[in-house]
C-alpha cells in the first residue's frame, strides 16, 4: 500500500530517516478508526507514537503501525481492547524495529478460520444498542451473541465490507443459510436497527451489511438446475415495502433444498403481483411486510384464483395484528417459511 501525499508531514525533511513518520490522521485512515480511538489507545495502553520530529511532534513509525494493526485485528476478532493491547505490546519486543510484520489491508477474524474448518423473520424485540468499549470505540451490544456475530458487528460498524463478506461466506459454507441467518445475521441486524431507533445513527451500516448479504446470496437460486417443484414459488414485498433482504435470504434457503423461486423484489404493486400469479401459476406466494402500514390485505384479496390453488404465506412483523384471509398462513421465522414452502411442494407432488 503506497502512502498518499497527505500521509506524511515534512516528507523532504525525513528523506534520510530510517523509516517514515506517520501522523495520527494517516494512521487512523489506514486502520479505519477514529483519531480519538488512537489517542485513547495511547493514553490507556501505551500504544502511542514513538518518533519525534521538529517541534516535539510525535509521529508513528512503521513498528508502531504494525502494533496498531495487530491491535485492530484482535479487537475485530472479539478480543477485549486491554487484552489485545497486551498482546500487541508483548509481540513488539519480538519484532525487529525496522522490519515489522507486513500490514494486512484486510485482516480476517479468527472466527472465519474456525467456521471454514467446522464443516463444509428478523427478531422484532429491541436489543440493547451501542456500548462504549475500553478502547474508545463504539460497538453494537449483542447480548448472548456468538464470537462470529460480535466479529461481524465490529466489521459492520467499521464499514469493512471485506471482513463482513469473509465472515458471512465462512458461516454459509459451514452452517448453511438458515443457521447463518438465525445465529449470525439476525442478532447483528437487530442491534443495528435498535441503535438507529435510539440514536438515529447506523443507516450506512445497515445498508452496507445488507448489500454484502444480498451479494453473497444472489448466486444460490442460480445453482438450482433440477428443482423439486414443477411450479415456481413467488417471493415479493408488499407494495410500499423496500426491505427485500428477507426475500433474498428465503430464496437462498430454499435453493439449498433445490426449490426454484421467482424473486420479484421490493415494492411490488398489487396488480403486478396478480399478473405474476396469473402468468406463472405458482405453488406458493410469499408476501413480506416489515411494518403494519405495509401489510395490505387488499393485495391478497386481489390475487387470481387458480387450480390447483397456491399456498399464500405472509412474513414479516408488519402482519402481526393485521387482518388477512383465513386461507393465508403467517410464518414467524425463516425456518418456518422454508418448511411451509416445502410442505406446499410436497403436497403438489403427491
N, C-alpha and C positions, 0 to 999 in steps of 0.2 A: 504494500500500500504506500504510494508516494505521497509525501506531505504536500498540502497546498501552500500557496504563498502566505496565507494567513495563519498557518500553524506555528510559525516561529517568529519571534521578535529579535531584531538585531542580527539577522542572518549573516551579514558580512562580518560582524564583529566576532562571531564564533566559528568562522570557517576553519580555524586551526584547532578547535576544541576536539577532544577525543570522541564526543558524541553530542547530538543536538540537545537543546534545552527547550522543552515544550511549555506553553502557557497552560493555565488552568482551563481556559476555554477550549484549547486544542485537544487536551486530554479528554475533556467532557464530551466533545464531539465524537472522538474515536470510540469511547466506551458506551455512548448512548445514555449518559446520566446527566443530571443537572450539576453545574459547578458547585452548588451548595452541598451536594452529596459528597463531592471530593473534599471539600473543606471539613465536613463532618468526619469523614474517614481519617483525615489528617489529625483533627483535634482529639478524637476518641481512641484511635487505634495506632497512631503514629505512621500512617501510610501517606506521608506527605512528600513534597518535592525535596530533593537533596542537593540540587545545583543552585549556585548563586551567580547572578550577573551584576553588572554595574548598577549601582543604586540599591544594592542589597535585595533585589527582587529574586525570589526563589522560583526555580523552574524545575520541571520534571525531566529526569534523564530517561534513557531507554530502559535502564534497570527498574526505575520507578514505574514506568509504564507496564513492564512485564508483571510486576507485583499487583498492580491495579487490575490488569487484565485477568489474572488468576482470581483476584478478589471478586470481580464482576461475574466470572464464570461460576464460581462456587455459590454465590448468592442466587443466581438463576437456577442452580440445581436444587436449591432448597436449604442450603447450609446457612445457619444464622450468621449475620454480619460479624459478630465478635469472633466466632469460631473460624470463619473464612479469613478474617484479618490475621489471626494467629497462624493459620496455615501459610498464608502468603508471606508473612514475616519470617517464619521458620525456613521456608524454602529459599528466601532471599540469601541466606548465608551459604546455601549450597551452590548458587549460580555464580558464574564469573561476572564481575561488574560490567564488563564491556561486551559480554556475549550472552544477553538474556534470552530466555525462551522466546522463540518467534511468536509474534502476535497472531492469534487466530481470529479473523474478522467475524466468524460466526461460530463461537463455541457452543457445543451441543450439551445439554444437560445429561447427567449420568443416567437419568431415568430412560432416555432414549435407548441406551445400550441395554439396560435391563429389559425393556419392552421387546427389543429386537430379538433377544435370546429367550424370551418367555414362551414363545410358540410361533407358530408360523408368522311426549309433550314437556317442554322446559318447565321446571318447577315454578310455581307461581308464588310460593311463600317468600317473603322478603328475608334476606340473609343480612347479617352484619356486613358493613361495607368496608371502606378504606381504614387502614390502620397504620400508624407511624412505626417504622422499623428502627432498631438501634442505629442502623447505618444512615439514617436521614432520609431514605426514600419512602414512598408510599405504595403499598401493595394492596391487593384485594384480600380481605379476610375470607377464607374458605373453611369454615368450621368442619372438622372431620374429613377434610379433603385429602386425597392421596398425594404422594410426592409428585406424581405426574401432573395433577391438577394445579398444585401450587407452582410447579415449574412453568406450566402453561400460562397461569395468571401473571407471573412475573414477566414472561416473554411478551405477553399481550400488552401489559402496561408499558413495557419498553418499546412497543411497536416493532418488535423484532419478528418479522414475518417468517424469516428463515427458521428460527428456532421453533416457532409455533408450528410450522409445517412439518418439521422433523419429529416433534413430539407426537403430533397427530398421526403421521404416517406410521410411526412405530407402533402406536396403540392400535390402529386399524389392522395392521398386519398380525399383531399378537392376540388381539381380543375380539375383533370384529366390530361392526358398526353399532349394534345395539349397546354392547358393554362400553364402547368408547363414548357414546352419547350419554349414557346414564352416569358413568363413573368419572368421566374426564371433562366433557364439554358442558353438560348441564350445570354443574356447580359453578364453573367459571362464568358462563353467560348469565346465570342468576346473580352472581356477585357484581358483574358489570352493570346489569340492569338496576340492582339495588343502589349501587353507587350513583348512577345517573339520577335516580329518584330522590336521593338525599342531597346531592351536590349540584346536579345539572351538568356534571362532567363525565367524560368517558365515551361519548358518541364515536369518536375516532377509533377508540379501542374496539368497540363492538363491531364497527364497520370492517376494520382490518381482520379481526378474527373470523367474522362471517365469510369474508372473501376467501380466506385461507381454507376454511372448512368446505365451502362450496367447490373450490378449485380441486380439493383432494377427492371429492365425492362424485364429481361430474362423470368420471370415466366408468363408474360402476354400472350404470344402466347399459352402456355400450358393450359391456362384457357378456350380456345375456344373449347368446346366439341360438339357444334352443330353449325357449321359455316353456314353463309348465302350464301357462294359461293360454288358451286359444283366443280369448277376448282380453283386451288390454285393461289396465287399471288407470283411471284418470286421477291426477293429483292437481288440485287448484287451490288458490287463495280466494277468499270472498272478494267481492267487487272492489272494495276500498282498502283492502289489506295489502301492504307492501312487503310483509315479512315472509319471504319464500324459503328461508333456510330450512324450516322443518320439512318442507316438501322434498328438498334435496336429500335430507337425512333418511326420510322414509323410502325414497326411490332407491337409495344405495342399500338400505337394509333389505328391501325386497329383492334387489338384484342378487344379493348373496344367496338368496333362496330360489334363484332362477325365475323370478316373476318379472315380466315385462311391464313397464309403465309408460304413460304419456304424461309428461310434466308440463302443465300449462302456465305455471308460474304465478306471479303476483297480479293483483287487481284484475281478476277475470270477470268481465261483465256477465250478468245473468244470462243474457241472450247468447253470448259466446259459449258459456258452459253448456247450455241446452243444445246448441248446434254441435258441439263436440260429442255430446252423448248420442245425439241422433246419428252422427256420421260414423262413430266407431263402435257403437253397441258394447260398451264396457261391461266387465263383470263386476266392477266396483267403482264408486266415485268417492274420493276423499276430499272434503272441503275444510280448509283451515281458516280459523278466525282467531286472531290474537287478542282482540278486545271486544267487549259486548257490542259496541257501536258497529262493528264489522260483521257481526253474526246476524245475517238477514235470512229469516225463514222463507221469504219470498223466492229466494234463489232455488230452494228445494221444491217449493210448490210448482215452479215453472218447468221442472225437468220433465222431458217427454217420457211417456210410458213405453216400455219395450218388453218383448218376450223372447227369452226369459228376462226377468227384471234384474236390474243392477242393485247390488248392495250399496246403500248410502251410508258413509262413515263421516262423522264430524270430529274434528280435532282442534285443540287449542283452548285456552282459558276463556276465550270470548263466548263460547257456547254455554258456559256454566250459568244456569238460571234462565237461559233463553228458551223460548218455545221452539219445538221442532217436531216434524211429523213422527208418529209412532213407528213408522217403517224405518226411520233412520236410527243409527246406533252411535252413541257418544263414546269415544275411546279416550282414555285418560293418560296414555303413555305410548311411547314408541313401540314397545314390545306388544302392547295391546292392539295397536293399529296393524302391526305385522301379522299377528295371529288372526285378526278379523279378516284381513285380506286373504290369508292362506285358507281360512275356512270357506270363504266365498269361492275361491278357485277350486277347492276340493269338491264343494257341492256342485259346481259347474261340470266337473269331470265325472261325477257319479252317474 
